[in-house]
Amino acid sequence: MSLASNQSTAIQVSEVSVLLGAITAVDQVSLKISSGKWTSIIGPNGAGKSTLLRVFAGLIQGSFQTSIFEQDMRQLSAKSRAKLISWLGQSEAINGDMSVYDLVMLGRLPHQSWIGSPSQQDHLAVLDALRQVQADGWINRSVDELSGGERQRVLIARALAVDAQILMMDEPLNNLDPPHQADCLNLIKGLVNSNKTIITVLHEISFALHSDEIVIMDQGRVINQNSSQDLGLHRDIEKVFDQRIKIYPLMDDFVVLFN
């Protein structure tokens, strides 16, 4: 039985505070992230969104406690954590001398021994991940030849190749054109339907409103956490963006307009 089995909470943090230099990036945050759901973290620039996501991933640790499927993150080995959590950082630098296929294969490292060669399962996982982002025709291309949007799709494929129970992505829409943003939305919904837990940091409010839950942050604190359909949450989103946006219902969806 996997660590994730029968758990309703994927990530839980208690009393998290993080200082970056003289700045309190996260200030006394306690919350739970639901398992098998898509949660988006939104808020203005400097709200602490990316820092909190790094806490969730175990990339920032401190005196606070971070639990994954109700187990203390510190009790997990680095390899066990890497199998459970797949990570896509914001504007990641990558080696341009590497082929697309080799870059995505890096996502399979948690499943391999230190001296072992990739297994058939590893190769199948890489090809499937590339197929999901419509990049399976690029396997021999150098990463250095790719546009910004193409690189982002390959980085998403690397995250998918891990086949982790939790996928964390910081600004996954970076450099993606509208059709591929729509593809990303469909991809995330498909992962959730297969019981994966997705956590994204987003600036695109209209995109975030498709999440199951939204966490609003401002000045390092959580202002609200609720269903993306909750009207009170919508009013808090408008408030943290200084009433510069307005969220309106539109048939079975919502539209975000600028004031």
Buried (B, 14 or more C-beta within 10 A) or exposed (E): EEBBEEBEBBBBBEEBBBEEEEEBBBBEBEBBBBBBBBBBBBBBEBBBBBBBBBBBBBBBEEEBBBBBBEEEBEEBEEEBBBBBBBBBBEEEEBEEEBBBBBBBBBBBBBBBEEEEEBEEEBEEBBBBBBEBBEBBEBBEBBBEEBEEBBBBBBBBBBBBBBBBBBBBBBBBBBBBEEEBBEBBBEBBBEBBEEEBBBBBBBBBBBBBBBBBBBBBBBBBBBBBBBEBBBEEBBEBBBEBBEEEBBBEEEEEEBEBEEE
